[in-house]
Each structure stands twice: as structure tokens, then as C-alpha cells.
Amino acid sequence: MAQGADFEVKNNTLAVHNDLYWEDHESFTTRCQDLLGKDSQEVVIDLTDCGFVFSTYLGIIGNLFVEAKEKNKKLKLRVSRRIEWIFQLAGFREMLEIEVVD
């Protein structure tokens, strides 16, 4: 079985270490909700240490985008080239800023 994801919150950024599988979706969502509740105008989800993102997270991140927009906040993704294509295919480039880190 794959190792679960580790989450690290620093200021306005949630850094995700290891791949994102179904089992981690509640922890991921809770941490993102906590960041959206803070005063920062920008929330960053850093997925540069992920090689795989389960499809469930596309829906979760889409919902987080809507919630951030309703709160007049900006949601930004930081991803590696390895998983950038997932978010491009899902149409996320038109919705939110995606920073690609090599």
C-alpha cells in the first residue's frame, strides 16, 4: 500500500508531501478550509512533492476555488511538471493561477 500524504501548513501555504490518495481527502480538505478561514488574501496549495493526485482532489480543489472566490481570496496551485497536465486537462488554468516548479 502507498504511503499516505503528509501535510505542512506555513503561513498561507499548504505543502503536500507524498502522493494524494482517497484516504487523505478529509485531512486535505480540513487543512485547506483552515487556510481559507485565515486573514490572508491568497491561499497556496503546494503539490510539487506529489507524483500522483487521485481524481477526487480535482473536485475538492474546484470547490475550494469557488469558496475562495466567494471570500474574495485567491487560490493558487504550485505543481511539478509531472502532474501539471492533470490540472490542464481539467481546465484549471482558466480558473486559477498554476505555478509550475521544475
Secondary structure as the mmCIF struct_conf table of DSSP 4:
data_model
#
loop_
_struct_conf.conf_type_id
_struct_conf.id
_struct_conf.beg_label_comp_id
_struct_conf.beg_label_asym_id
_struct_conf.beg_label_seq_id
_struct_conf.end_label_comp_id
_struct_conf.end_label_asym_id
_struct_conf.end_label_seq_id
HELX_LH_PP_P HELX_LH_PP_P1 ALA A 2 ALA A 5
STRN STRN1 ASP A 6 LYS A 10
TURN_TY1_P TURN_TY1_P1 ASN A 11 ASN A 12
STRN STRN2 THR A 13 HIS A 17
BEND BEND1 ASN A 18 ASN A 18
STRN STRN3 LEU A 20 LEU A 20
HELX_RH_3T_P HELX_RH_3T_P1 TRP A 22 ASP A 24
HELX_RH_AL_P HELX_RH_AL_P1 HIS A 25 LEU A 36
TURN_TY1_P TURN_TY1_P2 GLY A 37 GLY A 37
BEND BEND2 LYS A 38 ASP A 39
BEND BEND3 GLN A 41 GLN A 41
STRN STRN4 GLU A 42 ASP A 49
BEND BEND4 GLY A 51 GLY A 51
STRN STRN5 VAL A 53 VAL A 53
TURN_TY1_P TURN_TY1_P3 SER A 55 SER A 55
HELX_RH_AL_P HELX_RH_AL_P2 THR A 56 GLU A 70
TURN_TY1_P TURN_TY1_P4 LYS A 71 ASN A 72
STRN STRN6 LYS A 74 SER A 80
HELX_RH_AL_P HELX_RH_AL_P3 ARG A 81 LEU A 89
TURN_TY1_P TURN_TY1_P5 ALA A 90 GLY A 91
HELX_RH_3T_P HELX_RH_3T_P2 PHE A 92 GLU A 94
TURN_TY1_P TURN_TY1_P6 MET A 95 MET A 95
BEND BEND5 LEU A 96 LEU A 96
STRN STRN7 GLU A 97 VAL A 101
#
